[in-house]
Amino acid sequence: MKLLWFHLMPYTDLPEDFRDKHASVWVDIDSRLFDPQRAHTLYNDFIDELEYAAEVGFDGVCVNEHHANGYGLMPSPNLIAPALARGTKDAALCVMGNSLALYNPPLRIAEEMAMIDCISGGRLIAGFPLGTPMDTTFAYGQNPSTLREKYDEARRLILRAWSEPDPFAFNGRFTKLRYVNIWPRPIQRPHPPIWIPGGGALETWAMCARESYVFAALSYFGFEASRSVLGGYWQEMERHGRSRNPYQAGYLQFVGVAETHAEAMKLYREPAEYFYGRCLRVDPRYTSPPGYTTESSVRAAATRPMQGVAQFQDRAPDFEQILERGYIVAGEPDEVAARLRQIATDLNIGQLMLLLQFGNMGKPLARYSTRLFAERVMPQIADLFENQWEDHWWPQRLKKQAATAVA
């Protein structure tokens, strides 16, 4: 199983009365709460944490894209990834997203990701999210009813730009280009592996099955909420005649590790309650614009456990509720390892992404949890699915290195 260290880059200084005085952490969050001098420290700390995760042995590190957001300070993960390409040696660089429909022309994404792949020596994983309604419709003004069509057109253009050797013309509905001929081009041929983060849209599942992409369930609401999402995904895979290769699925889990269970309960209470109390304070007006979700996906979602951020608008869960619902797996190394092994087996996921820094967690605690996970949890779960399945969705350079090491 691959283990990847995921960073949201949250703003750690939202005030204690944020829920009482502010309607949303997203879209219209009060800009006066942001201190650029504080952000200077945070960004550098966050990059240090990602580099440290690579240093202690995580298979990959993940960055993502959000806009007008108080818990995601990465409007461009493509600015963070090149720094990581220079500051790490062997870890995969999972850019878990560029929201393709936001860019005109989307060739900019093809070029920037190709640069990252070249700088890193072929370590890029290319994430192509549709993007949340908050990021796409409200922060970037996209039409929700055409968003998915625009996204799919951009995806096809980027893949052609990466793989076709000769210049070509592209005449799409949203993008029209007389000459498509990107420089640079990625090291990985025909292109880096594609991962699609999502919340469970039927169209996303079908695309992953049809095009052989990884579907990554990025939920903040734990194993039980993701069970139906990933269960539906594997059913869709079966309908397309695909195998249940666990490496074609990913899952995100909050984790806090300490020397003892009692210490974990003490250390992770505040950052957990900060995240679920302040970082998920999202105004429901921004979560479901008409046209963003197709009718078929709306009907399917109605049968699943509620897991949207708007459920925390009225009240936030306390730490006991967070643990009970499985949003965060916290404890001493052996119990964390046992729980994660069970989750990965039950969900059939071979790409496990870990949020070991969350909420207002400081750098020392993030490093402490990361080190303990690498030293005492990772050895207990890394062998899961080993020699049972082949991972076709990992950077080619790293796969070749692993094969050479085994030989």
Secondary structure, 3 states (H helix, E strand, C coil): CEEEEECCCCCCCCCCCHHHHCCCCECCCCHHHCCHHHHHHHHHHHHHHHHHHHHCCCCEEEECCCCCECCCCCCCHHHHHHHHHHHCCCCEEEECCCCHHHCCCCHHHHHHHHHHHHHHCCCEEEECCCCCHHHHHHHCCCCCCCHHHHHHHHHHHHHHHHHCCCCEEEECCCCEEEEECCCCCCCCCCCCCEEEEECCCHHHHHHHHHHCCEEEECCCCHHHHHHHHHHHHHHHHHHCCCCCCHHHEEEEEEEEECCCHHHHHHHCHHHHHHHHHHHCCCCHHHCCCCCCCCHHHHHHHCCCCCCCHHHHCCCCCCHHHHHHCCCEEEECHHHHHHHHHHHHHHHCCCEEEEECCCCCCCHHHHHHHHHHHHHHHHHHHCCCCCCCCCCCCCCHHHHHHHHHHHC
